[in-house]
Amino acid sequence: MNASSTNPLYLPEQVVLMFKGLIDEIPKESARLIWSVVTQILFYHWASIMGIFVSLLIVFLIKAIIGEWGSLYSLTYWTLYAVIVFIVGLIWGPEVLVSDIYHIIYLIVLYPICYHSVARIWDPFGFRRKRR
């Protein structure tokens, strides 16, 4: 006997499949919603965001010069990460950011790239070699 939509014996299977579809679709819809909010905020408030970023960069550079380099490295890491994620979102859409493949690529590729790039950017200035 074939499964049909009118057979009540297959109702639990249909309910499970429906919930599985919802579980797959809800994160994608959430990512689209969050992406649209973030892009609108960036579009309308880009000058304020850049001002805050430059202010933080100046403060953290001063802290790095006197020996506390951790915050400068952290700001640079998260800025690189945010820029890469933004570019990925622009190219492939926000749905890719909630996929399992993206999380695997993050662990294998994106984290090491950002981590080593920060070291290549700031280590020539000798911030980590300074002692208090």
ABEGO torsion letter per residue (X at the ends): XBBBAABAAAAAAAAAAAAAAAAAAAAAAAAAAAAAAAAAAAAAAAAAAAAAAAAAAAAAAAAAAAGBAAAAAAAAAAAAAAAAAAAAAAAAEAAAAABAAAAAAAAAAAAAAAAAAAAAAAAAAGAAABBX
